[in-house]
Amino acid sequence: QVQLVESGGGLVQPGGSLRLSCAASGNIFGIYNMGWFRQAPGKQRELVAVITSGGSTNYADSVKGRFTISRDNAKNTVYLQMNSLKPEDTAVYYCYARLRATITAVDDYWGQGTQVTVSS
């Protein structure tokens, strides 16, 4: 069974920083894309950042220049360095991975979510 385990969320003041991490474990033949989504109360889930197996990245416009996504393929882990945090970054952040868990199929997997709260 594939699991994505997140860590690093918490409460920070505006302008502060957090680093999220997410480690994938289980029957994994290969990971293609890894990334982060977030969902604020009353809002739709949105893409924050994604990184491909080749290292190319995409960011939501709202986080460009402040967040950095990276991955360690040897550890099946993706990171999200969040700097200059704003109250509007407050949300539950979900780890995402598109990976091959069987010889015949590629599927999407999700973590359980970690709360990030930016407040004074």
C-alpha positions as a Python dict, from the first residue, in 0.01 Angstrom:
ca = {
    (1, 'Q'): (0, 0, 0),
    (2, 'V'): (134, 339, -99),
    (3, 'Q'): (132, 607, 166),
    (4, 'L'): (231, 972, 158),
    (5, 'V'): (331, 1103, 500),
    (6, 'E'): (349, 1479, 548),
    (7, 'S'): (525, 1681, 813),
    (8, 'G'): (630, 2036, 886),
    (9, 'G'): (303, 2222, 916),
    (10, 'G'): (227, 2456, 1200),
    (11, 'L'): (159, 2810, 1312),
    (12, 'V'): (384, 3093, 1200),
    (13, 'Q'): (371, 3469, 1197),
    (14, 'P'): (338, 3663, 873),
    (15, 'G'): (676, 3686, 707),
    (16, 'G'): (791, 3362, 864),
    (17, 'S'): (896, 3037, 704),
    (18, 'L'): (803, 2673, 712),
    (19, 'R'): (931, 2369, 531),
    (20, 'L'): (693, 2089, 449),
    (21, 'S'): (809, 1742, 364),
    (22, 'C'): (631, 1441, 226),
    (23, 'A'): (773, 1092, 201),
    (24, 'A'): (618, 827, -17),
    (25, 'S'): (647, 467, 89),
    (26, 'G'): (513, 131, -15),
    (27, 'N'): (513, -58, -340),
    (28, 'I'): (656, 208, -569),
    (29, 'F'): (815, 137, -900),
    (30, 'G'): (866, 498, -992),
    (31, 'I'): (744, 845, -909),
    (32, 'Y'): (664, 1084, -1190),
    (33, 'N'): (524, 1404, -1046),
    (34, 'M'): (517, 1517, -686),
    (35, 'G'): (364, 1831, -553),
    (36, 'W'): (152, 2021, -311),
    (37, 'F'): (-207, 2135, -315),
    (38, 'R'): (-385, 2341, -57),
    (39, 'Q'): (-740, 2407, 47),
    (40, 'A'): (-854, 2699, 259),
    (41, 'P'): (-1189, 2698, 439),
    (42, 'G'): (-1474, 2756, 198),
    (43, 'K'): (-1247, 2746, -105),
    (44, 'Q'): (-1158, 2498, -374),
    (45, 'R'): (-843, 2294, -363),
    (46, 'E'): (-570, 2455, -566),
    (47, 'L'): (-231, 2356, -697),
    (48, 'V'): (56, 2517, -510),
    (49, 'A'): (358, 2360, -678),
    (50, 'V'): (456, 2050, -868),
    (51, 'I'): (788, 1899, -966),
    (52, 'T'): (846, 1632, -1227),
    (53, 'S'): (1085, 1341, -1208),
    (54, 'G'): (1319, 1542, -1428),
    (55, 'G'): (1317, 1836, -1191),
    (56, 'S'): (1103, 2084, -1380),
    (57, 'T'): (872, 2288, -1161),
    (58, 'N'): (548, 2479, -1178),
    (59, 'Y'): (406, 2717, -920),
    (60, 'A'): (83, 2893, -857),
    (61, 'D'): (119, 3262, -933),
    (62, 'S'): (34, 3345, -575),
    (63, 'V'): (343, 3168, -440),
    (64, 'K'): (603, 3237, -708),
    (65, 'G'): (915, 3387, -561),
    (66, 'R'): (822, 3279, -210),
    (67, 'F'): (788, 2901, -224),
    (68, 'T'): (1037, 2649, -356),
    (69, 'I'): (959, 2288, -432),
    (70, 'S'): (1229, 2024, -444),
    (71, 'R'): (1259, 1648, -429),
    (72, 'D'): (1496, 1376, -327),
    (73, 'N'): (1431, 1085, -557),
    (74, 'A'): (1645, 847, -354),
    (75, 'K'): (1420, 910, -55),
    (76, 'N'): (1093, 940, -249),
    (77, 'T'): (1046, 1269, -74),
    (78, 'V'): (920, 1609, -184),
    (79, 'Y'): (974, 1934, 3),
    (80, 'L'): (809, 2271, 0),
    (81, 'Q'): (1010, 2558, 140),
    (82, 'M'): (770, 2840, 221),
    (83, 'N'): (913, 3183, 286),
    (84, 'S'): (756, 3523, 339),
    (85, 'L'): (436, 3358, 446),
    (86, 'K'): (114, 3555, 431),
    (87, 'P'): (-217, 3505, 611),
    (88, 'E'): (-372, 3407, 280),
    (89, 'D'): (-138, 3107, 271),
    (90, 'T'): (-335, 2959, 558),
    (91, 'A'): (-477, 2628, 442),
    (92, 'V'): (-452, 2255, 470),
    (93, 'Y'): (-166, 2147, 249),
    (94, 'Y'): (-189, 1812, 76),
    (95, 'C'): (100, 1617, -65),
    (96, 'Y'): (43, 1468, -408),
    (97, 'A'): (225, 1210, -613),
    (98, 'R'): (168, 1061, -953),
    (99, 'L'): (348, 731, -942),
    (100, 'R'): (368, 379, -1067),
    (101, 'A'): (258, 143, -792),
    (102, 'T'): (203, -157, -1019),
    (103, 'I'): (362, -282, -1333),
    (104, 'T'): (56, -184, -1535),
    (105, 'A'): (-82, 137, -1390),
    (106, 'V'): (8, 492, -1299),
    (107, 'D'): (-215, 654, -1038),
    (108, 'D'): (-246, 962, -823),
    (109, 'Y'): (-198, 947, -446),
    (110, 'W'): (-263, 1197, -170),
    (111, 'G'): (-143, 1262, 178),
    (112, 'Q'): (-380, 1328, 465),
    (113, 'G'): (-298, 1696, 480),
    (114, 'T'): (-111, 1920, 719),
    (115, 'Q'): (-238, 2248, 857),
    (116, 'V'): (-46, 2567, 787),
    (117, 'T'): (-166, 2872, 974),
    (118, 'V'): (-14, 3215, 920),
    (119, 'S'): (-130, 3458, 1183),
    (120, 'S'): (-8, 3713, 1433),
}
